[in-house]
Amino acid sequence: MSPKVSIRPIQTDEIDQLIKISKQCFHQTFDPWRALEDVNTYIQRAYTREKLLSELKTTTSKMFFAFVDNQIAGYLKVNWGSSQTENNWPEAFEIQRIYVLKQFQGLHVGSALMHKAISMAKEEHFHRVWLGVWEHNDKAQKFYHYFGFKIEDEHTFMMGDTAQRDLMMVKDI
């Protein structure tokens, strides 16, 4: 039996934990595949205290921690309206970040976070959810396909100073 996963909003006084897990998850996900210099450059730009605090305070974004046995196991960031990172679907709900630490993968943490995102989109009366995923992240793509997401477009994601192709996947709800 899998351990119970709990999810709750991230508070501004938890910024240090958010910075730590953001960096850990990004390294775990991309270090094996991308140049370390590009990964570090991205992290230095995206996961600063100021930037993450600003994201936490934005009214059209929400961030959540997932816990397993009172340990932070993953996190989720969703956006809508002007906070979306792309404007392809202005009336949609974006899952910008959904990450699970390696030691908690396989315990349904990602599924719990995905269910949270989709239920929140439904509660807020959105009819479409979208996300971007690196074209070579087969594991994540398989996960998103399992939840009914389909590739509909692509965009360029800057990994540090290197452009990479991300697939834009959508799900109608």
N, C-alpha and C positions, 0 to 999 in steps of 0.2 A: 504494500500500500504506500502510495506517495505521501510525503509530508504535506501538511496544510500550508497553502500559500495565502498570505494576506497582503492586501494592497491598500495604501493610503496616500493622500496628497503629501508632497514634499513641502516642508515649511522653510522659510528663509533662514532660520537658525540652524538648519541642517546643510548649509551650503558646503561645509568641508566634506561631509559624506558624499554629497552630490559630485563635487569636483573629483574626489577619489574614485568613485565607481565609474564616472564618465571616462576618465583616463584609462582605468583598468580595462573596461570593456572594449574601448576603442583599440588599445594595444592588442588585447587578446584576439580581436576580430581581424585586424589588418596587418599586424607585424609579420605573420607568415607569408603574406602575399605582396605587400607594398614596400617601397623603399622606406627605411626607418626615418630618414630625413623628412620625407613627405608626411609620414604619420605624425612625427613630432611637431612639424610646422602646423599641421591642422589642429592638433591638440592645443598648442600655444595660442592659436587664434580663437578656437571655438569654446574652450573650457576655462576661460579666465573667471575669476571671482566676480568681476564686474558684469561680464556678459551673462553668466548663469544667474546672478541675482536679478538682473534686468528681465531675463526670460521668466523667472519665477514670479515676478511682479506684473507681468503682462496679462491683461484681462482676457485676451483671446488665445491664451495658451494655458495648458495645465500640465503639471509633472507629478508623477507618482513613483513611489518606491514599492517594490515587491519584497516581501520578507518570507524566509523559510526558517523556522526555529529561531525567531527573533534576530536573524542576521539579514542584512540587506543582500538580496540575491539578484536584483535587476532593477531596471527603471524604464519608465515610459514618458515620452513627451508628445503631446497632441496640440495641434493648432487649428484655428479656423479664422475666417475673415482675413484681415490684413496681416495676420501673423504667419500665414502659409508661406512656405519657401518658394513656391511657384504659383503662378496665377492661371494655370490651365483650367482649373475647376473652382472658380471663386465661390461657388455655393456648396463646396464639399468640405470634408473634415480630413485633416492630414495627420497621419501617424509619422512624426518626424524622427523619433528615436524609440526603438524598442530593443533593449539589450539585456542579456542575462549573463552573469559571470559564469565562466566555464564550469566551475565546481558545482553549479546548480542546474546546469543544462541536463535535460532528461527527467526533470522533476515537475514538469508542466508549468514552470514559472512563465515561460513565454506565452503559453496558451492562456494563462490567467490574465496576463497583461493585454493580450489581444482581445479577449472577451471584455475586459474593462474598456478598452478603446472603442470597440464596436457598440457596446451598450451605452456608453456616454454619447456617441454620435447619434444613436437612435433617440435617447432622452432629449437631446438638443434639436431633434427634428431634421437631422441631415439625412440625405438619401444616398449619399455616395461617400466612401472613404478611399483615400489614396495614400500611397507611400512611394518612396524611391529606394531602390536596392541596386548595389553594384552588380554589373552584368556577370561577374565571375563568382558571386557569392551564391553558389548553388544550394547550399544548406538553407539559407534564408529564403530563397525563391521557392524551394519545395514547401517550406513552412507556410509561406503566404498563399501558395496555390492550395494547400490543404484547407485554408480558411476562405477559399473562394475568390481570391484576388486573381486578376488577369492582367497581362501586360497590355498597355494601351498606348504608351508613348515612351520617349526617352529624353534624358537631359544630361548636361555636362555637370559633373560634381568635381570641385577642385579639392584634390587630396594634396594638401600643401600647395606646391606650385605646379603640380602635374594634373592635367585634365583627365578624368576618367568618365566612362559612359555608365550612367545609371539607368535602369529600367524603371519606368513609372507604372505602378500596378494599381488597379482600381477594383473596388467591390461595390456593387449597388446593394443597398440595405433597405 
